[in-house]
Amino acid sequence: MQGGCVCENCSYLRVGTGNIELAGLFAPKPLGMSAANDWTVEIEKKGLPELKELYRTLGAEDRVAAKCWPQFGHNYNQVSREMMYAWFNKHLLDRPGDVHEEPFRPIPPKELTVFDAGHPRPNDELDAKHLREKMTEEAEKQIKGLEPKDAKTLGEYRHVAGPALRAMIGEELPKPGALEVRMGPKEVKLLDGVTMHLAALGRKGEGDMVPFAGVFKGEPKAGAVIWVHPDGKANLFEKGQLNPLAKALVDKGYAVVSLDTFLTGELKGPLPKYEAADQSKKKEAVWDGTPPYPVNKSFAGFTYGYNRPVFANRVHDILTAVLFARDMLHAKAIHLVGWEGAGPWVAAARALCGDAVARTAVDLNQFRFETIKDVADENLLPGAVNYGGVAAFLALCAPGEVFAHNHAGTSSGHLSKAAYDAAGAMDALKRRPEKAKPEDIVAWLTR
């Protein structure tokens, strides 16, 4: 059930799960639940039967109970409290039977006050605004203190920032066997002896279906380049012809694998046009488009408490592409390239790939999480600012080979350089403040 208050919700708290499943972790210990006319109102019909079934399998069906009083709004009133007294009486004191509250005289508020003449308010008290500022300052000090200086402190940094990134994205690179082919592959012969395979891939046990396109010529003995662009796999083509840069990679013996990450390409707009060697196979598909990702404007935790952010879903799809190149193509080497706005997604994905990826080129697009003002922004990733943002992604890539360009204004240099220096791999990190020429990126990837 969706809790209705910010006090019981935060981003990532229930992604892939829910309150009833969390409650089930308590089995077979005694579990009593009271409900009212709020988001818990259906507990007796939705939740309790499933918990009863779970407890029954453990021989403890009598240890779980729930009661709803729909005549009352959200509260913890007398009937709820008396249920609690009886439940504790039975399971803690072994004294079955109802317990009723006796009339009592409330304590005057003045006697409950924390601060009085003998106990004055502290001189350093802060209001809500200044408390947030103080907490931010302390958090930044903690992150600054984790900055790597040598191999030992690099390990400590990874111990903190690594799990944080896995929590924000909701996963790490899965082990072999996680990939499934949902549709295809469909083969299309392009010009100049190039073959294109179209397919849809996903993960076992998940409902995802990611459209892919792979182009290659003969046996791609050099490896695979995973090509990620905000326009999706349509970016592989220009004016009906294979993108010259993709063509250059194909000619060098690489398979170029591109995908429509979450809400991009085929999942948002028209399908790509391409020039087929057999014109009878040339088709133009139509897609009505996808509405913007809905986010609760009053409190983002209501949405991201249960759902991955768009950013995290896109990283998930990029990791699926890495799985494909590793487990199905058995690529000799896997390189990642993130064009334009896709660069930060690719940087985050690379940080989760370990040694599965050889080289990565990312356009940081002068992006900083700190500049996001709207909870519905497609690049919002709750927690990213707290753990260092894009700079942290790059730091977690060390000692892997990374070319980060168009990074002016991102403040990503100090931390990433410190991590690579601590890893003894300064030469593996290439940085360029301005946007690099596409041909330079391809030359770096394939050198």
N, C-alpha and C positions, 0 to 999 in steps of 0.2 A: 504493500500500500504506500502511496506517496504521502509522506509527511507534509503537513501544510505550513510549517514554520521554518524560518531560517536556522533556528537553533538545532534542528535535527537533520539538516541537509548540508552537504558540501560537495564540491565537484569530486567525481570518481568514487563516491562512497558506496554506490550500489550498481556500478556498471556490470552488466551481465548477471545480476542477482536481484534480490528483493528482500523485504523485511521478513516474510514468512520463511524463506530459505535460511536467512540468518538466524531466525528463532529456532529452526530445526537443529542447528548446531548444538543447542543446549540439551537435546535429548540424550539420555532418558531422564534427566533430572526434572523435578517438578516445575511446571511452567503454567502460570495463571495469567489470563489477559482480560482486561475490562475494556469496553468500548462505548462510544456515544455517537450522536448524530454528527460525525465529522468524517475524516478519511478512513476511520476504522469501522464504520457502521456495518460493513458486510462481513466482519470477521467470522461470524458463526456459520456462514455459507461459503465463504471464500477464504481459506486459510486454515480454519480449525479442522475441517474434514481431512485435509492433506496432512496436517500435523498429527491428527489421531491415527492415520494410517501408518505414519512413520513410527510413532510411539508404540503402536500395536506390534510392529515387526520386532521391537525390542522388549516386548512383554511388559509394557508400562503404560497402557492406554489410559489408566485412571490418573496418570500424573500430568495430563495436559487438559486444560479447560479454558473456555472463553465465554463471556456473557456481555451482551450489548444492551444498553438502555437508550434506545433511539429517541425517547421523549426529552432527553437532555442534549444540549449542545456540547461542544468541546469543554471538558472539565475533568476534575478528579474529585467528585462529590461524595456524599455520604454512602450511597449504595455501592459505589466503586470501592471505597475504603473498607466497607464492611465485608465485601467479597475478599479483599486482601487479608483482613484480619483472620477470617475463617480459613483461608488457604494456608497462611503461615501457621495458624494453630494446628491444622491437620498435619502438615508436612514437616514442621520444625519442632513442634511440641507433642505431637501424637495425641492431640485432644480434639477429636472431631466435634463439630457442632458450630452453630452460628454464633457470631459475636456482634453485639449491637453497641453503638456509641451511646454514652450517657450524656445528658445535658452538661454543659460546662460554661464557665464565665470567661469570655475572651480576655486576654492580657491587653491592657491599654497600649496603643501604639508607642506612647512616650517611653514605656518601660522596655520596648523592643528596639529602641533606637541605638545604633552603634555608637554614634558620636553625641556627646553631651558636654556639659561644662567641665567634667573631669576627664573627658577623653576627646579633645579637640580634633578637628579634621587635620590631616597631615599637610605640612607646608608644600610638599612636592606633588600634591594631587594633580591629575590631568583630566581635562574634559575629553570627550570621545575623539574629537579631531586631533588633539595633540597626543592622545594615547596611540592612535594609528601611526602618527609620525614617529613616535618613539619606538614602536614595535618594528616599523620599517627600518629605522636606523640600526636597531639591534640585529635584525635579520641580515642586513647588508654587512655588518661587522663579522657575523658568523661566516658568511660566504667568503668574504675577503680573507678571513683567517684560514680557509681551506685551500687557498690558492697554492698549486703545486710548486715545490722548490727543488725537489729531488725525487728519486724513485719511491722512497717511503711515503712522502706526502702526496705523491701522485696516486699511490694506492689508496690512501685515505680519502682523497678527493673522489676517486671513482666509487669508493664504498658508499659515499653519500649521494653524489650526483647521478650515478648509474641507476640505482633503484628508483630515484625520483623520476628520471626520464621514463623508465619502464612503467611506473605508475601513471604518468601523464598520458603516455601513448596506449597503455593497457596491454602491453605485451613485449616480447623480445623475439628475435629471429627463431622460429620454431625448428625443431629437429626434423630430419627426413621423415617422410610419410604423411606430412600434414596437408599436402597439396592435392586438389582434385580438379579434374577437367569438367567443367559444367556444360560447355558446348564446343563443338569443333574437334580438331582444327579443320578449317576450310582453306583449301589451297587456291591461290590466284597467281597466274604467271604474269609478271610485269615485263616492261621493256628491258633490253640489255641483259637478258638472262637472269634477272632477279626474280626470286620467288617470294611471295608473301603468304604467311599463314595467319588466319583470323581465328580467334578462339576466345572463350570466356573461362576464367579460372576462379577458384575459390579455395576455402579451407574446409577440411573435414569438421563436421559438427557446427559449422557456421552457415548463415544464410547469405553470405556474400557471393557476388558474381561480378567479376571484374573483366571488362572487355580488353583484349590484348591484340596487338598486331606485331608480327615479327617478320623482318625482311632479311634475306641472306642470298648468297650466290654460291652454289655448290656446297661443300662441307665447310662450315664456319670454324676452321681450326684455330684461329687466333683467340677466340673466346666470344663473350657477349657484352654488349654495351646496353645498359638499361637507360632509356631515353625518356625523361620526364619533363613535361611541359604543361602549363596551365590550360592549353587547348587540347590536351590529351594526345592520342595517337594521330589525330588529324595533322599535327605538326610535322609528321614524317613526309608530308607531301606539300609541294608548292606548284600551283597552277597545273594540277593534274600530273605532275612529275615527282618522282622521288626527290626529297630534299637533297641538294648537292652534298651536304655534310654527311647525311645518312648514307648516301651513295659512296662517298669516300671511305666510310667505315666498312661498308659491305665489300668494296673492292679490295680492302686490306685483309679480308678473311674473317670479319666479325659478323655475328648475327646481331642486328639492332632490334631490341625489344622495347616497344612502347606500349603504354597503357592509358586507359581513361580512369584516373583516380577518382575517388568519391566526388560526385557532382561536377565532373569535368567531361569534356568531349561528348561521347555518345550518351553519357548519363545526364547531359544537360542540354545539348544543342544538336544541330544536324550532324549526321555521320560524315566522315571524311570522303572526299572525292579522290579518285586515283585513276591513273591511266593504265588500263589493262592491255596486255598483249592481245588477248581475245576480247574484242569490243562487245561481244554478246554478253560478257560477264560483267560489264560495267553497269553499275546501278547507283542511283541516287536515293538514299533513304531519307525519311522525314521523321523528325522527333519533335513533339510539342513543347519540350523543355521541362525543367524541374523547378518548382517554387523554391524560394530561399529557405535555408535551414531554419526551422522555427525554434526560437530561443525565448524563454520567459524573460521579459524585459525587467520585471520587478526584482528578480534574483536569479542570476545565471545558474546557481547551484540546483535549482529545481529541474533544469534541463540536463546539465552536465553531471548531476548526481547519478543519473541513470543512463546517460548516453555519452558516447565518445564525441568529443568536439570534431568538427570538420577536419581540422589539421591532423588530429590523431587518426581519423579514418583514412586520410590520404597516405600517411606514413604506413599504416597497415597494408594498404594496397601495394606500396612500393616494396615492402618486405615480401609480399606475395610474389612480386616479379623476381626478387632475388632467389626465392625458393624455386621458382620455375627454372631460372638459369642454372642453379646449382644442382637440383634434383632431377630435372627432366632433360635439359640440354647437356648436362654434365660439362659445362663450359670450362675450358682450360683456365680462363681468367674472367672475372666479372668486374666490369667498370660501371660506375654510376655517373650520370650527368643530369644536373637539374638546371633547366633553362628558365631565365626570367623569374617570375614569382614562385616557381616550383623549387628554387634553390634551397630555401629554409626547410621545406619538407624533406628534401633529399639529405640535407645535413643531419636532420634528426634520425632519419632511417639509417644512414651510414653509422651513426653512433651506436646503433643497436646490432650491427652486423658482425662485429668481431673481425676475424680474418677471412670471412667469406667473400669480402669485396677487396679488390686490389687497389684501384684508383678511383677517386671521386672528384668531379669538378662541379662546383656550385656557384651560381649567381646569387649572391646574398641580397641583391635587389635593393640595397640600402635599407633593409628592413630591420626594425626593432620592435619587439613585443610591447615595449613601453609606450609606443605611439598609438596603440589601439585604444579607441574611445567607445566602441560599440560592442556590447556583449554578443551581438550577432555577426561580428566580423569573422570572415571565414578563416582567418589565421589566429584567432584567439585560442590560446592553450593555457588554461588556468594552472598557475604554479610556475610557468616558464620564467617569468620575471624574477621570482624569488630564488630560482636556482641558476641564474646567469644567462638565460635566453640563448640566442644563437651562439654566443661565445662558449657556452657550456657544451653545446652540441659538438662544436669543433674540437674542444678540449677532450671530449670523450672519444673522438676519432683517433687520437694519438695511440700508436705511432703510424697509423695508416696514411698512405699518400693522399693528400687533399690539395686541390687548387681552389681557393676561395677568392672570387673577384667581385668587383662592384660592391665593396664593403665599406666605402666611405660613410662615416657617420654612424656605423653600427656598434662602435665601441667593442668590437669582437677580438681585437688584436692582442691585448695584454694577456688575458686568460689563456687564449689558444696558444700563444707563443710560449707561455710559461709551461703549459702541459707538454708541448712537443720538446721543449728544452729539457724538462725533467725526464722525459722518456728517451733522451739522447737521440732525437730524430728531427732536429730542426730542419734538415734538408728535405724532409718529407712534407713539410707544410709550405705551400707556395701561396703568396697573397698578392693581390693587385687591387688598389683602391678603386680604379676605374673599371668599367665594363670591358672584359676581354673580347677580342675578336673571336667569333665562332671557330674560324679555322685554327687559331692558336690553341683553343680548347681541345679540338680533335687531335692536333699534333701532340699535345701534352699527354692525352689519354693513350695514344698509340705509339709513343716514342720507344 
